[in-house]
Amino acid sequence: MNMSRTILFLCPHNAAKSVIAAAYFEQLATQHGLDFCVTSAGTEPDAKVATAVVEMLEKEGMDVSKYVPRYVIREELADAFRVVSLGCDVSELAPPETAMQSTSSSEIFVYWDDVPPASQNLMVAREKIFEHVEQLIDDLKQTS
């Protein structure tokens, strides 16, 4: 069994959806006393986090202004306790034993492909991500 307690959020540009998810997860995990390390990455990272995302999260007390989007690496996928993809294709990077796609929160790889692009409607994306993060926290509380 994988003993790492890292939750890795992925979106293609690591500039909006994965950053939002990581920020909310970190906040809620702390509130619920869950001990997880959280990070985010992308397959085609932008140079910086979207300004609208930085401003939205700042209004909610979360500072991501210094975060720099980065590439995900194969080792992170293999070592993570849970990998949450928000529209990423990681099939070329994923270890062969984890290549199966799943939407179940008990699987290592979870796909939240129903989250719309933040660039099209940030508040709708935010709400969907928050719902998913709350469910993930609930699931992790049951298994911790």
C-alpha positions in Angstrom: 0.0 0.0 0.0 1.2 3.5 -0.8 2.1 5.3 2.4 2.4 8.8 1.0 -0.2 11.3 2.1 0.1 13.7 -0.8 -3.0 14.9 -2.7 -2.0 16.1 -6.2 -4.4 18.2 -8.2 -3.8 18.5 -11.9 -5.1 20.7 -14.7 -3.5 21.4 -18.0 -2.2 24.9 -17.3 -1.9 24.7 -13.5 -3.1 28.2 -13.5 -6.8 28.0 -12.4 -8.7 24.8 -11.6 -5.9 22.8 -9.9 -4.8 25.9 -7.9 -8.4 26.5 -6.7 -8.8 22.8 -5.8 -5.5 22.7 -3.9 -6.3 25.9 -2.0 -9.8 24.7 -0.9 -8.4 21.3 -0.1 -5.7 22.7 2.1 -8.2 25.0 3.9 -10.8 22.3 4.5 -8.3 19.6 5.5 -6.9 21.9 8.1 -10.4 22.7 9.4 -11.1 19.0 9.7 -7.8 18.0 11.2 -6.7 15.9 8.3 -3.0 15.5 7.8 -2.3 15.7 4.1 0.3 17.4 2.0 -1.4 19.1 -1.0 0.2 20.2 -4.3 -0.8 21.0 -7.8 0.8 20.8 -11.2 0.0 20.8 -14.9 0.9 19.0 -18.2 1.3 22.3 -20.1 1.8 24.9 -17.3 1.3 28.7 -17.9 3.8 31.2 -16.7 1.6 32.4 -13.8 -1.7 31.7 -12.0 -4.7 33.5 -13.6 -5.2 36.9 -12.1 -8.9 36.3 -11.6 -8.1 33.2 -9.6 -5.6 35.0 -7.4 -8.1 37.7 -6.7 -11.0 35.4 -6.0 -9.0 33.2 -3.5 -7.5 36.3 -1.9 -11.0 37.6 -1.1 -11.6 34.2 0.7 -8.4 34.5 2.7 -6.1 32.3 0.6 -2.9 33.7 -0.9 -1.7 31.9 -4.0 -0.1 35.0 -5.5 3.4 33.6 -5.2 2.6 30.2 -6.6 4.3 29.4 -9.9 2.6 26.8 -12.2 4.8 23.8 -12.8 5.0 20.5 -14.8 3.9 17.3 -13.2 6.4 14.5 -13.1 5.9 10.8 -13.3 7.3 10.2 -9.8 4.6 12.5 -8.3 1.9 10.4 -9.9 3.4 7.2 -8.6 4.0 8.5 -5.0 0.7 10.4 -4.5 -2.0 9.1 -2.1 -4.5 10.6 -4.5 -4.3 12.3 -7.9 -7.2 14.4 -8.9 -7.3 15.3 -12.6 -9.3 18.3 -13.8 -9.1 17.8 -17.5 -5.6 16.4 -17.8 -4.5 13.4 -19.9 -1.7 11.8 -17.8 -1.8 8.5 -19.6 1.8 8.9 -20.9 3.1 9.8 -17.4 1.0 7.5 -15.2 2.5 4.3 -13.9 1.1 1.3 -15.8 -0.7 -0.1 -12.7 -2.7 3.1 -12.3 -3.7 3.7 -15.9 -7.3 2.8 -15.4 -9.6 5.8 -15.2 -12.0 6.2 -12.3 -14.4 8.7 -10.8 -14.4 6.9 -7.5 -12.9 8.8 -4.6 -11.3 5.6 -3.2 -9.2 5.1 -6.3 -5.7 6.7 -6.6 -6.7 8.5 -9.8 -9.9 10.6 -9.7 -11.2 12.5 -12.7 -13.3 15.7 -12.1 -13.9 16.3 -15.8 -17.3 17.9 -15.2 -15.6 21.1 -14.0 -16.0 23.8 -16.7 -13.0 26.0 -17.7 -12.4 28.7 -15.2 -11.8 31.1 -18.1 -15.4 30.7 -19.3 -17.1 31.0 -15.9 -14.9 31.3 -12.8 -17.7 31.2 -10.3 -19.4 28.1 -11.8 -15.9 26.3 -11.9 -15.3 27.4 -8.3 -18.6 26.0 -7.1 -18.1 22.7 -8.8 -14.6 22.4 -7.5 -15.7 23.3 -4.0 -18.4 20.6 -4.1 -15.8 18.0 -5.2 -13.3 19.0 -2.6 -16.0 18.8 0.2 -16.8 15.2 -1.0 -13.1 14.3 -1.2 -12.6 15.6 2.4 -15.7 13.5 3.6 -14.3 10.4 1.8 -10.9 10.9 3.4 -12.3 11.4 6.8 -14.1 8.0 6.5 -10.8 6.3 5.5 -8.4 8.1 7.9 
